């Protein structure tokens, strides 16, 4: 996957991850090539067990790839570092530290002077709307507030890429929706680069400039879909036709068998299904991703029509 003519801030080259088991080797990821442009918001989706979180942990330096390389701003990733911030699904704040001290932790570990680290921490807490609770401790905050602190803590290190592994997955629907809007606002104000793992198609379409779809067994890139929605966005985009078409296209990539069954039972023409055909020859709207031909199709054409026109 390319990042156009702009040098990517994050790239992976031939990433593979194999685990040993009592029944032999298990290939979790295979030949993953990803490129993310500066300031881009990219989501990664796929069926359960396709390796989304494994890929993110490799990028973060928390796991080692069996083969391949990861580069951030042209430098190889050899372990965790301040150039990548990570926000997890679970609450990972240090319970014995105040909110302010939690956000100061990264800069202080990098030997940033205390006064400078405190100023930076207060700035990022203000950016997520929590400067007034800086004296409190994590157990005194709601789950949504704790995740906002986690985002501020990750950004206090001024990373080149913010990595987010289903950060809103444990929250109630209302809190999740509010944090989605706050994250988009923060992303636009700061101009940060975000790689966001989610299983929620609505969330992926709402937040992203581009969505990367992983197939499973082994995990591999099968498609990338540009999101054709203007910014700024609110949840009102759910009513737009372009949103619904993009979500349907993503769903059909993840569950092509279910989509074909639904199409057959409803006796609808192929034009309305948007079903991916991995065996179709490449056309002008198809990109080869991770060694697999994957469709990036005009709205009015199905994969079968695209292959027939080539």
Secondary structure, DSSP 8 states (H G I E B T S, - for coil): ---TTS--SEEEEEEEEEEEETTEEEEEEEEEEEEE-TT-EEEEEESTTSSHHHHHHHHHTSS--SEEEEEETTEE--S--TTEEEE-SS----TTSBHHHHHHHHHHHTT--HHHHHHHHHHHHHHTT-GGGTTSBGGGS-HHHHHHHHHHHHHTT--SEEEEESTTTTS-HHHHHHHHHHHHHHHHHHT--EEEE-S-HHHHHHH-SEEEEEETTTBEEEEEEE----SS--GGGGGSHHHHHHHHHHHHHH-HHHHHHHHHHHT--GGGT----TTS---TTEEEETTEEEE---TT--HHHHHHH-
